[in-house]
């Protein structure tokens, strides 16, 4: 039977740590038949939901105690550099897509929708990808950002089809949080919570030892 996991987290750093801790306990180990690092092993949750109550707390990147001697999976300044990839349609010649090529026009429309039509709607959903994306060697991992304004704040509900927990999770959520802050300011509401979900949140085998060091698990 599938074993869905639910995590309640204070902020992005806490969410990352809890997920790393839990995947070492509850992750399903398997060999990758198709996809990134084909032929290697992954630990992966069957399905996970992470409710982050204060995602705007700084710093947005993981907390790594210096005494552990582990490099931070997200370098200082990386999230800020990554943000244009999420918000604009600029694409490099070697890229099949960027999230921004899908999101850029939808961001403007969601802001307009809430400002002009009101907050009481379930239509402000931003989609990433299209049917042709299935044919790519590496289809988009982020597939959608749903939004809701409730209790005077803008909240995001995010879904990833596949998600690298060590590097991708903190970098992606840091940039998504900054996007949410921008949109909330444009709409004129407070910055709210994030609920993130995935059936593919995973750790690659080459990072397992670092994960054990960070969580101090055997």
N, C-alpha and C positions, 0 to 999 in steps of 0.2 A: 504494500500500500504506500502511496505517496505520504510524505511527512512534511506538511507545510510548517514553516517557522515564522513566528511573529516577534518582532523586536520593538521595544519602546526605548527611544534614545533621547538624550538631552540636546545634543548638538551633532554636527557632522563628524567631529573627531570621535565622539562617544559611539556613534552609529558604526563607524568603520571598525573600531576596536571590538565592539560586541559581535559584529558579523565575523571578523577573523577568529575570535574565540569560539563562536558557535559552529563555524564550518569545520574546525578541527575535531569537534565532537560529533557533528551530525551530517557532515558532507558525504555524498555518495561518490566513491572512487570509480573512475572508468577511463578507458582508453579512447582518445578522440579519433573517430573514423573519418570525419570531414570537418574542416574549419581550421582556425588558427592553431598552430603547433600540432598538426596532424601526427598521430602516432605516439604522442606523449600522454601523460595521465593528468586528469583534473580531479579535484575535489569540488563538488557542486551541490548546492541545495536543490531539493526537489522543487520547492517554491518558497519564496520569502517575501514578507511584507515588513518594511521598516518605517515606523512612524517617528519622525524627527520633530520635536516640539519647538526647538529654538535654533533653526538652521542658520540664522544670521550671526550667531556668536563667533567672534574672531579668536584665533585664526581659523580659517575654513579648512585648512589641511590637517592631517593627522598629527597627534601628539606623540613624538618618539623621544623617550628619555635619553639624554646624551650618554648616560652610563652604559646603555645597551650596545652602543657602537653600530647601530643600524642606520643606513641612509633613509631619509624621509622618502616615501614613495612618490611624493609630489614636491618638486623643488619650489623654493620661494619664487614668486612671480609667475609660475607656470599657469595658474588659474586665470590670471589677468590676461596672459598671452593667448590662452585657449578661448576666451570669451568671444572674440570676433568669429571664430570657427562655428560657434553656436548661433550667433545672431545675424551674420551676414552671408550673402550668397557667393562671396569670393572663393574660387576654387583653384588649386594649383594644377599644373598640367598632368601630374602623375596621380591625381586623386579621381576616384570614380564619383565621389559625391562629398558634400559636407552637410552636416545637420542644418547649417544656416541656409542652404539653398531651398530647403523645405520650410524652415521656420520663419525666415525673414518676413515674407508677406503676411503670414498668419499672426505674428507678434503684433504688427500694426493693426490688423483687423480685430484682434481680441481686445486691444486697448480701446479702439473706437467703439466696439460693441458695448463694453461695460460703461464707457463714458456717456454714450448717446442713448443706449437702449435700456440701461439699468442693470443692476446686479443680480436680479432674479432670473437666471438662465442656466441651462445645462448644455448649451451649445458651444461654449468657448473652449473647444478641444483642438489642440494643435497636433497634426499628424506628421510623422517622419516616414518617408519612403512611399513607394507606389508598387503596383504588381510587378513591374519590371525589375525591382530591386531584388527579388528572389533569385534572379539569374546571375547576379553579381558574385564574384568569388568571395567577397566579404560584404554581405548585406549590412545595412545600418543596424547597430545594436540598440540604440535608443529608438523606440517606435512611436512614442506619443507622450505629450505633456497635457494632461487635463487640468483645468483650472476651476477654481471656485472662489467667490467672494462671500464670506460669511463671518459674522461677528466683527465686521469692519476691517477685515484683513484678506489679502490675496493668498490663497493656498494652492500648491501644486501637487498633483497626483501623477507620478512618473512611472513609465513601464519600459524596461529593457528586456529584449529577447535573450541576449547573452551579455555578460558583464564581468569584466576582470575585477575581482575584489581588491587586489593589492594596489594597483595603480589607477585603473579606470574609475572605480566607485568614488574615491575621494576627489579626483580631478573633475569628473563629470558633475557630481553634485555641487562642488564648489562653484563651477561656472553656472549651473542651473540656478543656484541660489542667487547669484549676482544678477542673472536675467530676471528672476522674480522680483528682486529689489527695484530694478529699473522699471519694470512694468507696473508695480504697485505705486511708485512715485508718479509715473505718468497718468495713472488712473486717478490717483488722489486717495488711496487707501493705505492701511498699514501693511507691513510685511508679515506674512503668516507662516504656516507650517509646511512640511513636505512629507508626503507618504509615497515611498518608493517601493516598487514591486518587480520581481523578476523570477522566471523559471530557470534562469541560467547564470546566477551569480556564482562565481567559481574562483578557485586558486589553482594555478598551474603547478606542476610537481617541482619545478625548479625554485619555487618560492616557499615551499612548505617549511624548510628549516628556519628561514627568517620569520615566518609566521609563528612558529613555536617559540623562538627567542622573544618576540614582542609580547606574546601572551604568557610567557614563562610556563608553557605546558610541555610535558614530556612527549 
